[in-house]
């Protein structure tokens, strides 16, 4: 039987009808996200005097950048440098080790290497809080306590499992024919890793790099437990600078939050395309 073209057009028009409820839900969720950001920004330019007596959601009439000046004068660049060192070292080592591990898990034919993937999955089930006591003991016994290395090594250990999981699933989607053709040309495993796997897995590598960098950058528990000197503080611990026994300088604290967010925001702006590509690929099988 012949289908009525007018009925087909009506069905097509009906399928293109906008989803009003989904749109309203999206705007509500956007408002939930934006309101805290709006509060942090306007509070960071609010004077400390009369802070609690003013309306917190109304932009200040006498806005000032003095809180940012106070933050910059309170060893902010030292804390920033410590955070950059810890984050960059953790991300570089984690991504390099995880890329090699993912390549070995996908390409190796031995049971031992393939079974090691299960060990990485078990690492996801271990919470950081459950390991803080033995971790503190090991760091103290090795003489690494109160050093940046004491923050880098545990961060690498806890970042590797999820990174290996993501990269392994992405590498599995690379056609086997590409590996076989390079093998016929006499390419070694190292050549295939650097000339084939890393270029094709770049979206996934950028994704896990940003993910790991965000977690390390915002990490608070390791710096709190494994360091104590002021010159070893990272940005999350630097917020303590603006509180004392009796009060807290909330505008200065939120100004420090804004400044500490800028590096990760800039990193996201430059890597957002690769990030989106990595989040939508690598899990098709």
N, C-alpha and C positions, 0 to 999 in steps of 0.2 A: 504494500500500500504506500501511496505517496504521502509524505508528511506535509502538513499545511505550513507554508513558509511564514504566514502571519503569526501562527501560534508559536513557532520557533523563535521569531523575533521578540514576541512578548515574554517568553521564558528567558531569553538572553537579557532583556531589559530588567526583568525581575531579579536575575542573578547579580546584576550590577548595582542593586540598591544599597546605599551606604548603611553600615552597621552603626547606628546612633549610640547604642549602649556601649559598644567597644570604644567609640570615640570619647564619650563622656568619662568612661573608666580611665582612658589614657590621660585625659586632662586632669582628673583627680589625682592620679599617680604622679603626674608631673608637678602638681602643686605640692604634694607631700614631699617631693625631693627638693624643690626649689626653696620652700619656706626656710628650712634650716640653713641652706647656703646663704640666703638673703639675710638671715639673722646674724650669721657669723660676719659677713662683710660689713653691714652697717654698724655692728657693735665694735668692730675693730677700729672704726674712725670716730668712736664716741669718747668724749673725755671721761676720765675716771671719776672726777668729782660729780656728784649727783647722779651716778649711774643707776643706783637702785630706786631712786625717786622718779625716774623718767619712764615714759612708755617704751618698752623694749622693741616694739615692732614699727615704731615711727622713726623715720630717718632723723638724725640729730640736726638741730639748727646750727649749732656751733661745731661742725665736723672738723676734725683735726687729724693730722698724720703723726702726731707726737708719739703715739703708741708704737708705730712702726720704727720710729727713731730709737725708742727705748729698747725695742727688740734687737735692732742692729747693733746697738752699743753693748749688749749683754752677751758677748761671745757667740753671737748667732753664726758667724762664718766658721768658727771652730766646730760647732755642732753640725753645721752643714757639711763641712769637709769630712767629718767622721761618718756621717750617714752616707755620703757619696762613696767613700772607700769601702765601707761594709757592703753596700748594695751592689756596687759594680763588681767587686771581688766575688761575692756570692753568685751573682747572675752569670758571670763569665764561666766560672768553674762548673756550676750546675748545668748550664746549657751544653758545655763541651762534653762533660762526662755523660750526660743523658743522651746526647746525640749519638755518641759511640755505642752506648748500651742499647739504644733502640735499634740501631743498625745491626748490631750483633744478634739481638733477639730475633729480628725479622729474617736475617740471611743465614744464620747458623743452623746446622742440621743436627747438632748434638742435643741430647736430652737435658744435659746440665744447664746449658745456656738458655734453652727454652723454659726450663723450670725456674730459672732465676727471675723470670718475669713475675711469678707468683710471690716471690719475696718482696719485690717492689710494691705489689698490691697490698701486702700485709703491712707495709710501712704506712699506708694511708689510714690504717685502723688504729694507729698508736697516737694518742693525743699528746701534745707538747707538755701539758701540765703534769702528766703522769711520769715524765722522764726528768723533771727539773731537779729532783734531789740527786739521783745518780749522776746526772750531767754536771751538776755543781761539784760533786765529789771528784769526778774525773778531771774537770777543768782545773780544780784547785791542786790536785796531785801532780798534774803535768806542768804546773807553774805558769799557766796561761791566764789565770784569773786577773781581772781588771786590765784587759788588753782588747784591742779590736779583733785580734785573732780568735779570742774567746767568743765573739759574736758571729764571726764569719763561719767557723767550722760547724757549729750546730745548725746554723741557718742552711748551709749546704746540705747537711744530712736530711733535714726535714723537707727541703724543696725538691730533692731528687725523685722521690716516688711519683708524685703527680706529674712532674716534667717528663719522666720516662714513659708514663702511661699515655700522655698526649702525643709525644713524638713517635712512639711505637705505632700507634694507630694511624698516624699520618704517613709514616714510612711504608706501612703495609699497602697503602693505596698507590704507591709508585709501581708502574707496570713492571712485571718480572722480565719482560722482553728487553727493557733497557739495561738491566743488570746483565743479562745473558749476552747482549751484544757487546758490552764493554768487556766482559770476561773473555769473549772470543778475540777481542783486540789486544788481549794481554794485560788489561788493567788489573792492578792489585786492589785489595780491599780499601787501602788508604786512598787510592786514586778514585774509586767509586764513591767513597764517603765525601771527599772534598769537591769532586767534579760533578757528581750526580745528586747525591742525597741532600747535601746542604743547600745547593741552589733551588731544588724543587721543594724542599721543606722550609723555605724561608718564611712563609706566612705562619707556619706552626712555631718556628723558632722565635719569631717576633712576639707571638702570642704568649708563649710560656715565659719569655724574658720580661715582658711587661707584667705578667701575673706574679712572677717571683719577685720582681723589683717592688711591686706594690706591697706585698706581704712583708718583705724585709724592711722597706722604708718605714712602714707603720708599726713595725715590731716594738713591743714594749716590755714583754716578760723577760726575754733574754738580756737586754740592757739593764733592766732593774735588778736582776739576780746576779749577773756575771760581771758587772762593773760597779765601781763606787767612786772613782776619782772624777772631779768635774771636767778634766781635760779629755776624758774618755766618753763623755756623754754624747748621745745622738739626739736628733731633733725631738722625738717623742719625750725623752727625759728632760729636755731643755724647758719644757713647760713648767717645771717645778721652780724655775728661776723667778717666776712672777707670783709666787705665793709664799706667805710666811706663816707664823704661828697663829695670827689673828685674822687675817683677811687675804683675799685673792684679787689681784689686778685682772679682772675678767677681760676688759678691752685689750690689754697687752697680750694676754694669753691667746685670745682669738686672732690677734694680729700675727702672732707667731704661727698659729695654725694656717693662716692664709699664706704666709711666706713659705712654710714647709710644704704646702701643697703645690706650689708653682712648678718646681722641677718635674714632678710626676705628670702634671698637666701638660707641660711642654713636651715631655716624652710621648704622651698619648697623642698629641696633635700631629707629631711627625710620624708616628707609627700606627695611626688609626686604620688606614687602609689595609695594611698587612694584618692588623689585629682582627678586623672583620673577616678577612679571607681565611685566617686561621681558625676562627670560631665556627665557620660554616663549612669547613672541609676537614678531611681526615677521618670522618666517622661515617662514611657512606657504605661501608661493607658490614 
